[in-house]
Amino acid sequence: MSNPAVQSALGAARFRLQFPQSLATYDDYATAQKTVDFLSDEGFPVENCMIVGTELKQMERITGRLTTGRVAINGAVSGLWLGLFVGILFSFFVTSKSAFAEIVSTMLLGLVFGMVWSLVGFAMTRGQRDFASVTQVIATKYEVLVEHKVAAQAREVLAKLPGALPNPFA
């Protein structure tokens, strides 16, 4: 049996460089990835590199207005699927004649439970959030970092790729 603290420390160590230096910063991940790929193609030891997304921002896309009817339907459908899953599990333990009835009854119970639960949750918000959305955290800059001991070598290799290094005079 392994120790979770040791696993966590080992996992975090994978994302550390001893003395990282910035090689370049890009506006999109594809360009940062292209840079590391070029270094790899040129035989550079890319295990000394890291791409770090910086300047994080959270985006929220509003997908629609929430109404009592929409909440009820979404809850009912969700409950129906849960009821189907539970019904199938229960059907393994009953005779084949009553399996269908078992599945249908758990689906109906799931439908009612899901609808009521969703409506109660929606009512508890008291109109504070009457919309549905999806959120995502994205980086606006991507920085390629390298170990200090190979930074000069990385810059030399990258100088062969036009436009890979930012113009220091810009």
C-alpha positions in Angstrom: 0.0 0.0 0.0 1.4 3.4 -0.9 1.4 6.6 1.1 -0.8 9.3 -0.5 1.5 12.1 0.9 4.5 10.5 -0.9 2.5 10.1 -4.1 1.4 13.7 -3.9 5.0 14.9 -3.4 6.3 12.8 -6.3 3.5 14.1 -8.5 4.3 17.7 -7.6 8.0 17.1 -8.3 7.3 16.3 -11.9 6.2 19.9 -12.3 9.3 21.5 -10.9 12.4 22.7 -12.5 15.4 23.5 -10.2 16.2 27.0 -11.5 13.8 27.7 -14.3 14.5 30.5 -16.8 12.1 31.9 -19.2 12.9 31.0 -22.8 9.9 32.7 -24.5 6.3 33.8 -23.9 3.6 33.3 -26.4 -0.1 34.4 -26.8 -1.3 30.9 -27.7 -0.5 27.3 -26.6 0.0 26.0 -30.1 3.0 28.3 -30.6 4.6 27.3 -27.3 4.0 23.7 -28.2 5.6 24.3 -31.6 8.7 25.7 -29.9 9.1 22.7 -27.6 8.5 20.4 -30.6 11.2 22.2 -32.6 13.6 21.8 -29.7 12.8 18.1 -29.5 13.3 17.7 -33.3 16.8 19.4 -32.9 17.8 16.9 -30.2 17.5 19.3 -27.3 16.8 17.5 -23.9 13.2 18.6 -23.7 12.8 17.0 -20.3 14.3 20.2 -19.0 11.4 22.3 -20.4 8.0 23.2 -19.1 5.1 25.1 -20.7 3.2 27.2 -18.1 -0.1 28.9 -18.7 -0.1 32.4 -17.1 -2.5 35.3 -16.7 -5.4 33.0 -16.0 -9.0 34.2 -16.4 -12.3 32.5 -15.8 -14.8 32.7 -18.6 -18.5 32.0 -18.1 -20.7 31.4 -21.1 -24.4 31.9 -20.4 -26.3 29.1 -22.1 -29.9 30.1 -21.3 -32.4 31.4 -18.9 -33.6 29.2 -16.1 -37.3 29.0 -15.6 -39.3 26.8 -13.2 -40.4 24.6 -16.2 -36.9 24.2 -17.5 -35.6 23.3 -14.1 -38.4 20.7 -13.6 -37.8 19.1 -17.0 -34.0 18.9 -16.5 -34.4 17.5 -13.0 -37.0 14.9 -14.3 -34.7 13.8 -17.1 -31.7 13.5 -14.8 -33.8 11.6 -12.3 -35.1 9.3 -15.0 -31.6 8.3 -16.0 -30.6 7.7 -12.4 -33.7 5.6 -11.9 -32.9 3.6 -15.0 -29.4 2.9 -13.7 -30.7 1.9 -10.2 -33.5 -0.2 -11.8 -31.0 -2.2 -14.0 -28.9 -2.8 -10.9 -31.9 -4.0 -8.9 -33.1 -6.2 -11.8 -30.1 -8.5 -11.3 -31.6 -9.5 -7.9 -35.3 -10.2 -8.9 -36.9 -12.8 -11.1 -37.0 -12.2 -14.8 -40.8 -11.7 -14.8 -40.6 -8.7 -12.4 -37.4 -7.2 -13.8 -39.2 -5.0 -16.3 -41.6 -3.7 -13.6 -38.6 -3.1 -11.3 -36.9 -1.0 -13.9 -40.0 1.0 -14.8 -40.9 1.7 -11.2 -37.4 2.9 -10.3 -37.4 5.1 -13.4 -40.7 6.7 -12.3 -39.4 7.2 -8.7 -36.2 8.7 -10.1 -38.2 11.1 -12.3 -40.2 12.4 -9.4 -37.2 12.6 -7.1 -35.1 14.4 -9.6 -37.9 16.9 -10.4 -38.7 17.7 -6.8 -35.0 17.9 -5.8 -34.2 20.3 -8.7 -37.2 22.5 -7.9 -36.4 22.7 -4.2 -32.8 23.7 -5.1 -34.0 26.3 -7.6 -36.4 27.7 -5.1 -33.7 28.0 -2.5 -31.7 30.4 -4.8 -34.6 32.9 -4.5 -33.9 34.3 -8.0 -30.2 35.0 -7.4 -29.1 33.0 -10.4 -31.8 32.5 -13.0 -29.5 31.4 -15.8 -27.5 28.3 -16.8 -23.9 28.5 -17.8 -20.6 26.7 -18.4 -17.3 28.0 -17.0 -13.7 27.4 -18.0 -10.4 28.8 -16.7 -8.0 29.7 -19.6 -4.5 31.1 -19.8 -3.9 34.2 -21.9 -0.1 33.7 -22.1 2.1 30.6 -22.3 5.6 30.7 -21.1 8.3 28.1 -22.1 10.6 27.6 -19.1 13.9 25.7 -19.2 16.4 24.6 -16.6 19.1 27.2 -16.1 21.9 24.7 -17.0 20.5 24.4 -20.6 19.0 27.8 -21.2 21.8 29.1 -23.4 21.7 25.9 -25.4 17.9 26.2 -25.8 18.3 29.8 -27.1 20.9 28.8 -29.6 18.8 26.0 -31.0 15.7 28.2 -31.0 17.5 30.9 -32.9 17.3 28.6 -36.0 13.5 28.8 -35.9 12.3 32.1 -37.4 10.0 34.0 -35.1 10.4 31.6 -32.2 12.1 34.0 -29.9 10.5 37.3 -29.2 12.2 40.4 -30.6 14.1 42.1 -27.8 13.9 45.4 -29.7 10.1 45.4 -30.2 
